[in-house]
C-alpha cells in the first residue's frame, strides 16, 4: 500500500490528499471556492477499526477548530468557504 494518495479534487475547487506515516493516516482537504462545499472521500484504502479525529474549520476566530471523534470514517465532509479539514486515523 502506498504512503501518499490523491483522493479527489479539481483544479481551483478542491483537493483531498492522504499520507501514511507508519500505521497513522492523515487525510486533508481544502476548499478552493468562496462557497461551502461537500466533498466525497473514498477512504476504503484505510483498513480495519480506526480511532478517528477530525479537525475542521469552525468559522470562529476565537476557537478556530471544530474537533470531533466520529466512530467511522466519513464518506463526505462539508468545508467552509476557503476552509478545510484534517482527518487523523490510527488503528485501535
N, CA and C of each residue as an Amber inpcrd file, in Angstrom:
protein
   276
   0.8490000  -1.1720000   0.0000000   0.0000000   0.0000000   0.0000000
   0.8930000   1.2330000   0.0000000   0.5970000   2.1790000  -0.8630000
   1.4030000   3.3900000  -0.9650000   1.2540000   4.3150000   0.2240000
   2.2410000   5.1700000   0.4010000   2.2280000   6.1400000   1.5060000
   1.3970000   7.3660000   1.1930000   1.3960000   7.8070000  -0.0560000
   0.6920000   9.0330000  -0.4540000  -0.4130000   8.6910000  -1.4360000
  -1.5480000   9.3800000  -1.2820000  -2.6780000   9.1350000  -2.1680000
  -3.3710000  10.4330000  -2.5390000  -3.6960000  10.5500000  -3.8080000
  -4.6120000  11.5830000  -4.2690000  -5.9940000  10.9640000  -4.1230000
  -6.8860000  11.5680000  -3.3420000  -8.2050000  11.0040000  -3.1010000
  -9.2190000  11.5820000  -4.0770000  -9.2570000  12.9120000  -4.1930000
 -10.1640000  13.5530000  -5.1430000  -9.8060000  15.0230000  -5.2650000
 -10.4580000  15.6980000  -6.2000000 -10.2530000  17.1250000  -6.3480000
 -10.3940000  17.5770000  -7.7820000 -10.3910000  18.8910000  -7.9270000
 -10.4590000  19.5150000  -9.2360000  -9.7380000  20.8550000  -9.1320000
  -8.8860000  21.2140000 -10.0940000  -8.1210000  22.4640000 -10.0060000
  -9.0150000  23.6780000  -9.7360000  -8.6340000  24.4620000  -8.7490000
  -9.3600000  25.6670000  -8.3800000 -10.5840000  25.4330000  -7.5170000
 -10.9390000  24.1610000  -7.2930000 -12.1250000  23.8580000  -6.4920000
 -11.7790000  23.1650000  -5.1800000 -11.0490000  22.0590000  -5.2500000
 -10.7280000  21.3210000  -4.0320000  -9.5730000  20.3600000  -4.2800000
  -9.0050000  19.9030000  -3.1780000  -8.0030000  18.8430000  -3.2250000
  -8.1280000  18.0280000  -1.9470000  -8.2210000  16.7080000  -2.0860000
  -8.2320000  15.7990000  -0.9510000  -7.0360000  14.8680000  -1.1300000
  -6.1270000  14.9010000  -0.1650000  -4.9070000  14.1060000  -0.2120000
  -4.7700000  13.2950000   1.0630000  -4.1010000  12.1570000   0.9780000
  -3.8650000  11.3140000   2.1470000  -2.3920000  10.9280000   2.1910000
  -1.8700000  10.8330000   3.4050000  -0.4720000  10.4330000   3.6040000
  -0.4130000   9.5320000   4.8260000   0.3520000   8.4520000   4.7010000
   0.5080000   7.4970000   5.7900000   1.8930000   7.6360000   6.3960000
   1.9450000   7.6140000   7.7180000   3.2070000   7.5730000   8.4530000
   3.0890000   6.4200000   9.4360000   3.8010000   5.3440000   9.1660000
   3.6290000   4.1350000   9.9780000   2.2360000   3.5850000   9.7540000
   1.4570000   3.4730000  10.8440000   0.0820000   2.9820000  10.7240000
  -0.9410000   4.1160000  10.8240000  -0.4810000   5.3570000  10.9000000
  -1.3610000   6.5200000  11.0150000  -1.5630000   7.1600000   9.6450000
  -2.8270000   7.4200000   9.3100000  -3.1610000   8.1200000   8.0730000
  -3.5830000   9.5430000   8.3940000  -3.1550000  10.4850000   7.5580000
  -3.5530000  11.8830000   7.6190000  -4.2520000  12.2010000   6.3040000
  -5.5110000  12.6000000   6.3820000  -6.2770000  12.9460000   5.1900000
  -6.6160000  14.4300000   5.2990000  -6.2840000  15.1990000   4.2740000
  -6.5160000  16.6470000   4.3030000  -7.2960000  17.0770000   3.0680000
  -8.1620000  18.0620000   3.2700000  -8.9590000  18.6190000   2.1780000
  -8.9190000  20.1320000   2.2890000  -8.9000000  20.7920000   1.1460000
  -9.0120000  22.2460000   1.1180000 -10.0600000  22.6240000   0.0800000
 -10.9250000  23.5520000   0.4790000 -11.9690000  24.0640000  -0.3940000
 -11.4280000  25.3340000  -1.0510000 -11.2980000  25.3520000  -2.3460000
 -10.7520000  26.4980000  -3.0540000 -11.7990000  27.4630000  -3.5760000
 -13.0440000  27.3360000  -3.0780000 -14.1120000  28.2080000  -3.5710000
 -14.5990000  29.1590000  -2.4710000 -15.4080000  30.1250000  -2.8650000
 -15.9710000  31.0960000  -1.9280000 -17.3030000  30.6480000  -1.3390000
 -17.6760000  29.4020000  -1.5480000 -18.9400000  28.8660000  -1.0260000
 -18.6610000  27.5770000  -0.2530000 -19.5140000  27.2390000   0.7280000
 -19.3560000  25.9450000   1.3900000 -19.4880000  24.8280000   0.3570000
 -18.7260000  23.7670000   0.5270000 -18.7720000  22.6490000  -0.4140000
 -18.6900000  21.3340000   0.3290000 -19.3850000  20.3440000  -0.2000000
 -19.3380000  18.9950000   0.3520000 -18.5490000  18.1220000  -0.6060000
 -17.5750000  17.4010000  -0.0590000 -16.6800000  16.5910000  -0.8710000
 -16.8250000  15.1270000  -0.5080000 -16.7950000  14.2670000  -1.5290000
 -16.7930000  12.8250000  -1.3170000 -15.3830000  12.3670000  -0.9980000
 -15.2940000  11.4230000  -0.1000000 -13.9930000  10.9020000   0.3140000
 -14.0390000   9.3880000   0.2910000 -13.4450000   8.7590000  -0.7110000
 -13.3540000   7.3060000  -0.7410000 -12.1100000   6.9160000   0.0450000
 -12.3030000   6.5700000   1.2990000 -11.1850000   6.2100000   2.1730000
 -11.1330000   4.7070000   2.4170000 -11.6330000   3.9330000   1.4590000
 -11.6750000   2.4780000   1.6150000 -10.2840000   1.8480000   1.6960000
  -9.2450000   2.5870000   1.3180000  -7.8790000   2.0660000   1.4170000
  -7.3810000   2.0390000   2.8660000  -8.1040000   2.6760000   3.7970000
  -7.7510000   2.6370000   5.2140000  -8.5210000   1.4740000   5.8290000
  -7.8060000   0.4160000   6.1770000  -8.4200000  -0.8390000   6.6180000
  -8.5590000  -0.9230000   8.1330000  -9.5330000  -1.7210000   8.5590000
  -9.6740000  -2.0800000   9.9600000 -10.3170000  -1.0170000  10.8300000
 -10.4730000  -1.3680000  12.0950000 -11.0330000  -0.4450000  13.0850000
 -10.0600000   0.6840000  13.3330000 -10.5690000   1.9150000  13.3690000
  -9.7140000   3.0880000  13.4930000 -10.1860000   4.0150000  14.6100000
  -9.2290000   4.6480000  15.2770000  -9.5320000   5.7960000  16.1330000
  -9.4270000   7.0020000  15.2160000 -10.4840000   7.8130000  15.1540000
 -10.5670000   8.8950000  14.1760000 -10.7020000  10.2300000  14.9010000
  -9.9180000  11.2020000  14.4780000 -10.0640000  12.5710000  14.9590000
 -10.1670000  13.4670000  13.7390000 -11.2150000  14.2800000  13.7000000
 -11.4770000  15.1660000  12.5660000 -11.3560000  16.6130000  13.0250000
 -10.4540000  17.3620000  12.3880000 -10.2520000  18.7790000  12.6660000
 -10.8060000  19.5580000  11.4790000 -11.7880000  20.4280000  11.7130000
 -12.3880000  21.2080000  10.6330000 -12.4320000  22.6750000  11.0390000
 -12.3930000  23.5630000  10.0420000 -12.5320000  24.9960000  10.3160000
 -13.8850000  25.2530000  10.9640000 -13.8830000  26.0320000  12.0480000
 -15.1330000  26.3090000  12.7540000 -15.8110000  27.5850000  12.2550000
 -15.0300000  28.5040000  11.6770000 -15.5770000  29.7890000  11.2850000
 -15.5900000  30.7940000  12.4190000 -15.0210000  30.4180000  13.5640000
 -14.9690000  31.2730000  14.7440000 -13.5080000  31.5810000  15.0440000
 -13.1150000  32.8610000  14.9300000 -11.7150000  33.2450000  15.1000000
 -11.1790000  32.9500000  16.4970000 -12.0220000  33.0120000  17.5190000
 -11.5390000  32.7760000  18.8790000 -11.3810000  31.2880000  19.1870000
 -12.0200000  30.4270000  18.4120000 -11.8960000  28.9790000  18.5580000
 -11.9170000  28.3810000  17.1580000 -10.7680000  28.4290000  16.4550000
 -10.7700000  28.1480000  15.0130000 -11.0370000  26.7040000  14.5910000
 -10.9080000  25.7390000  15.4870000 -11.0820000  24.3400000  15.1010000
 -12.3310000  23.7340000  15.7080000 -13.0330000  22.9750000  14.9040000
 -14.1160000  22.1280000  15.3740000 -13.5420000  20.7160000  15.3640000
 -13.3670000  20.1320000  16.5310000 -12.7240000  18.8240000  16.6500000
 -13.7710000  17.7930000  17.0650000 -13.8710000  16.7250000  16.2680000
 -14.8100000  15.6440000  16.5760000 -14.0840000  14.3150000  16.4880000
 -14.6790000  13.2930000  17.0850000 -14.1420000  11.9380000  17.0050000
 -15.2490000  11.0010000  16.5460000 -15.5030000  10.9850000  15.2270000
 -16.5610000  10.1070000  14.7110000 -16.1900000   8.6390000  14.9180000
 -17.2030000   7.7860000  14.9060000 -16.9680000   6.3560000  15.1180000
 -16.5910000   5.6230000  13.8370000 -16.7810000   6.2620000  12.6900000
 -16.3530000   5.6550000  11.4250000 -15.8490000   6.7300000  10.4850000
 -15.0710000   6.3080000   9.5000000 -14.5060000   7.2510000   8.5370000
 -15.6170000   7.9310000   7.7510000 -15.4980000   9.2330000   7.5000000
 -16.5580000   9.9410000   6.7700000 -16.5570000   9.5880000   5.2870000
 -17.7620000   9.5400000   4.6960000 -17.9060000   9.3790000   3.2420000
 -17.8910000  10.7390000   2.5650000 -18.4040000  11.7410000   3.2880000
 -18.4210000  13.1120000   2.7840000 -18.0560000  14.0560000   3.9280000
 -17.4950000  15.1920000   3.5550000 -17.1690000  16.2440000   4.5210000
 -17.5530000  17.5790000   3.8970000 -18.2030000  18.4320000   4.6800000
 -18.5540000  19.7670000   4.2180000 -17.5250000  20.7550000   4.7540000
 -16.9500000  21.5410000   3.8600000 -15.9250000  22.5200000   4.2310000
 -16.4690000  23.9300000   4.0620000 -16.0430000  24.7960000   4.9400000
 -16.3870000  26.2130000   4.8650000 -15.7280000  26.8250000   3.6300000
 -16.2050000  27.9840000   3.1850000 -15.5490000  28.6650000   2.0590000
 -14.0650000  28.9000000   2.3610000 -13.2100000  28.5320000   1.4300000
 -11.7550000  28.6670000   1.5740000 -11.2310000  27.9780000   2.8340000
 -11.9680000  26.9820000   3.3090000 -11.5930000  26.2510000   4.5190000
 -11.1460000  24.8450000   4.2030000 -11.0510000  24.0320000   5.2300000
 -10.6250000  22.6710000   5.0250000 -10.7740000  21.8220000   6.2620000
 -10.2190000  20.6150000   6.1840000 -10.2230000  19.7060000   7.3150000
  -8.9910000  18.8190000   7.2710000  -8.6940000  18.2250000   8.4060000
  -7.6770000  17.1750000   8.5130000  -8.3020000  16.0500000   9.3200000
  -8.1990000  14.8390000   8.8130000  -8.6840000  13.6470000   9.4950000
  -7.4710000  12.7790000   9.8180000  -7.3250000  12.4130000  11.0960000
  -6.2070000  11.5820000  11.5350000  -6.7820000  10.2450000  11.9880000
  -6.2510000   9.1530000  11.4350000  -6.7400000   7.8180000  11.8130000
  -5.5760000   6.9820000  12.3240000  -5.8680000   6.2250000  13.3860000
  -4.8830000   5.2910000  13.9640000  -5.6190000   3.9800000  14.2560000
  -4.9810000   2.8440000  14.0050000  -5.6340000   1.5710000  14.3170000
  -5.9240000   1.4520000  15.8120000  -7.0530000   0.8170000  16.1230000
  -7.3900000   0.5660000  17.5360000  -6.5530000  -0.5590000  18.0760000
